[in-house]
Amino acid sequence: MGHSTTELRTLWKAFECAEAAMVRIAFGPDRIRVAPPTADAWAALAAVFETHRYAIRTTDTDSYNCRQITGGTGRSLHSYGIALDINWTTNPYKDHAGKRKVQFSSKPTQDERALEVKENRADTDMTPELIRDVVAIRTTAGDPVFEWGGNWESVKDCMHFELDLSPDELARGIDWSSVNGTRRQEPLLPPGLNAFEVIARDGLRLRQGPGVEFPSLRTCPAGTLVYVISNTGSWALVDLEGDGRADGHMHAAYLTPVPPTT
């Protein structure tokens, strides 16, 4: 059985608007901010989108956002790092009269399906086959992982994908035999950069400069992946985005190298 939005807010309360606790992971061409325990689930979702050759746009795709829910009261599940909106321009939110099922386009290309959305002949530029594979993703205990906003009868939110299980249920792990796609391991290293993981139990401060006398910008939780650009003594200049641009300094003693994937 799935969980209601109210239940999910309670189950994921520890991550409510906790921006500093989020981790940034690859999702197709994008990098999204999510609650740390959910990284494998989003990797499974990305694998399905890649298998179906669906083009994800970075300009209208977003994950963590501390805000109110659309069309209701209380926090959006985006505030907990357990929801993702994909290509909202061509998968718009629709608050329609009555109840109905989602309207798919039968056109063969994503661009053609997007045109039908623009002309209000379809709700989404995604295909039934893609969505079928998304909702088929399971944990090793057989629990469904994702809910899709396009399946809601009273409104259509086809951009929206949310985790529909508790942290404990998700901790059982993704059953990759239920995923129509190939698992891609993080980190995907940018050229010339080395990946490191934060190992400080209580998190590691990102500072403006190479020393404790510099102001703290934020605290990155244990397990956060960063890219080291250069070193100044015992301090590392790091990139949090994976784009080669510096975000600040961290004490190198609390960073451990991540071996490259093969």
C-alpha positions in Angstrom: 0.0 0.0 0.0 1.2 3.5 -0.8 1.4 6.4 1.6 -0.5 9.6 1.7 1.3 12.9 1.3 0.6 13.6 5.0 2.1 10.3 6.0 5.2 10.9 3.8 5.8 14.3 5.4 5.9 12.5 8.8 8.0 9.6 7.6 10.6 11.9 6.0 10.4 14.7 8.6 14.1 14.6 9.3 14.8 16.1 5.8 12.1 18.8 5.8 13.7 21.9 4.3 17.1 20.5 5.3 19.0 22.0 2.3 22.4 21.3 3.9 21.5 17.6 4.3 20.8 17.1 0.6 23.2 15.4 -1.7 23.6 16.2 -5.4 23.6 13.3 -7.8 23.6 12.8 -11.5 20.2 12.5 -13.3 20.7 12.2 -17.0 22.4 15.4 -18.1 21.3 17.2 -14.9 22.4 17.1 -11.3 19.6 17.0 -8.7 19.5 17.6 -4.9 17.8 14.8 -3.0 17.7 13.2 0.5 20.8 11.0 0.8 18.9 7.7 1.4 17.0 8.1 -1.9 20.0 8.2 -4.3 19.7 4.6 -5.6 16.0 5.1 -6.3 16.7 8.2 -8.5 19.4 6.2 -10.3 16.8 3.5 -11.1 14.5 6.2 -12.4 17.3 7.7 -14.5 18.0 4.3 -16.0 14.4 3.9 -17.2 14.4 7.4 -18.8 17.7 6.6 -20.6 16.4 3.2 -21.8 13.4 5.0 -23.4 15.7 7.7 -24.9 13.6 10.4 -23.2 15.5 13.8 -23.4 15.7 15.5 -20.0 16.1 19.2 -20.0 18.1 20.9 -17.3 16.2 24.2 -17.7 12.8 22.8 -16.5 13.8 19.9 -14.3 14.2 20.3 -10.5 14.2 18.3 -7.3 14.7 19.8 -3.8 12.8 23.0 -3.2 11.5 24.1 0.2 8.0 25.3 -0.7 4.3 24.8 -0.2 2.5 22.1 -2.2 0.7 23.2 -5.4 -3.0 23.5 -5.1 -3.1 22.5 -1.4 -1.8 23.1 2.1 1.4 22.0 3.8 4.9 21.4 2.5 5.5 20.0 -1.0 7.3 16.7 -1.0 10.0 18.6 -2.9 10.8 20.1 0.6 12.0 16.6 1.8 14.2 15.7 -1.2 11.8 12.9 -2.3 10.2 14.4 -5.4 11.4 15.4 -8.8 9.7 17.4 -11.6 10.9 16.5 -15.1 10.4 18.8 -18.2 7.5 20.8 -16.7 7.1 22.9 -19.9 5.9 19.9 -21.8 4.3 18.1 -18.8 2.3 20.9 -17.3 0.2 20.8 -14.1 -3.5 20.7 -15.0 -6.4 21.2 -12.5 -9.3 20.0 -14.7 -13.0 19.6 -14.0 -14.1 16.2 -12.8 -12.0 13.0 -12.8 -10.3 11.4 -15.8 -7.4 9.3 -16.8 -4.2 10.8 -18.3 -4.2 11.5 -22.0 -1.2 10.2 -23.8 -0.1 11.1 -27.3 0.4 8.4 -29.8 3.0 10.3 -31.8 6.4 8.5 -32.3 8.8 11.3 -31.2 9.1 13.4 -28.1 8.9 16.6 -30.1 5.7 15.6 -31.7 4.2 14.5 -28.4 5.2 17.9 -26.9 3.4 19.7 -29.7 0.2 17.7 -28.9 0.6 18.8 -25.3 0.9 22.4 -26.4 -2.3 22.0 -28.5 -4.1 20.4 -25.5 -4.5 17.1 -27.2 -2.4 15.3 -24.6 -1.3 15.8 -21.0 2.3 14.6 -21.4 5.2 14.0 -23.9 6.1 10.8 -22.0 4.9 7.5 -23.3 2.7 4.8 -21.6 5.6 2.4 -21.9 8.0 4.7 -20.0 5.5 5.2 -17.2 4.8 1.5 -17.0 8.5 0.9 -16.4 8.7 3.6 -13.8 5.8 2.3 -11.7 7.2 -1.2 -12.0 10.4 -0.3 -10.0 10.4 -2.2 -6.7 12.4 -2.7 -3.6 13.9 -6.1 -2.8 10.8 -6.6 -0.6 8.5 -5.9 -3.5 7.4 -2.4 -2.5 6.5 0.0 -5.3 9.0 2.9 -5.2 7.5 5.7 -7.3 4.2 7.4 -7.8 3.5 9.5 -10.9 1.4 12.6 -10.8 -0.1 11.8 -14.2 -2.0 8.9 -12.6 -3.9 11.3 -10.3 -7.6 11.5 -11.5 -8.6 14.9 -10.2 -5.5 16.8 -11.4 -2.7 16.0 -13.8 0.9 16.6 -12.7 2.8 14.7 -15.3 6.1 16.3 -14.6 6.0 15.0 -11.0 7.6 11.8 -9.6 7.7 11.1 -5.9 8.9 8.3 -3.6 6.0 6.5 -2.1 7.6 4.6 0.7 9.3 5.2 4.1 13.0 5.4 4.7 12.9 2.0 6.3 11.1 0.5 3.3 13.6 2.1 0.9 16.5 0.9 3.0 15.8 -2.7 1.9 17.3 -1.6 -1.4 16.2 -1.4 -5.1 15.5 -4.6 -6.9 17.4 -3.9 -10.0 15.7 -6.8 -11.8 12.6 -4.7 -11.7 14.4 -1.8 -13.5 14.3 -1.6 -17.3 17.7 0.0 -17.6 21.4 -0.2 -16.8 22.6 1.0 -13.4 25.2 3.8 -13.6 27.5 4.1 -10.7 28.4 7.5 -9.1 30.6 9.3 -9.3 30.8 10.3 -13.0 34.1 12.2 -12.7 34.4 15.4 -14.6 37.7 15.5 -16.6 40.7 16.6 -14.5 38.9 16.3 -11.1 39.1 13.7 -8.4 36.1 12.6 -6.4 36.2 12.5 -2.6 33.6 11.6 0.1 33.0 13.5 3.3 33.7 11.2 6.2 33.3 13.6 9.2 30.6 11.9 11.3 28.7 15.2 12.0 29.4 16.7 8.6 32.1 18.9 7.2 32.1 22.7 6.9 32.6 24.4 3.6 34.5 27.6 4.1 35.2 30.7 2.1 39.0 30.2 2.4 41.7 27.7 3.5 41.4 28.0 7.2 39.1 28.0 10.2 39.3 31.8 10.4 37.2 32.0 7.2 33.4 32.1 7.4 31.5 28.8 7.1 29.2 28.7 4.0 27.4 25.5 4.9 27.9 22.0 6.4 28.0 19.1 4.1 26.8 15.8 5.7 28.8 12.6 5.9 28.6 10.8 2.5 28.5 13.9 0.4 30.6 13.6 -2.8 32.8 16.6 -3.7 35.4 17.2 -6.4 38.8 18.4 -5.3 40.2 21.1 -7.7 43.5 21.9 -5.8 45.1 21.8 -2.3 46.5 24.5 -0.1 48.3 22.8 2.8 45.8 20.7 4.6 42.8 22.4 2.8 41.1 21.4 -0.4 39.4 23.7 -2.8 36.3 21.8 -3.8 33.6 21.8 -6.4 30.1 20.6 -5.2 28.4 20.7 -8.6 30.7 18.6 -10.8 31.1 21.5 -13.2 34.7 22.4 -12.5 33.9 25.6 -10.6 35.1 26.2 -7.1 32.5 26.4 -4.2 34.8 26.8 -1.2 37.4 25.0 0.9 37.2 21.9 3.2 39.7 20.4 5.6 41.3 17.6 3.5 41.7 15.3 6.6 38.0 14.6 6.5 37.8 13.7 2.9 38.5 10.2 1.5 39.1 9.5 -2.2 36.5 7.6 -4.1 37.9 5.0 -6.4 37.0 5.5 -10.1 34.3 3.2 -11.5 35.0 0.9 -14.4 
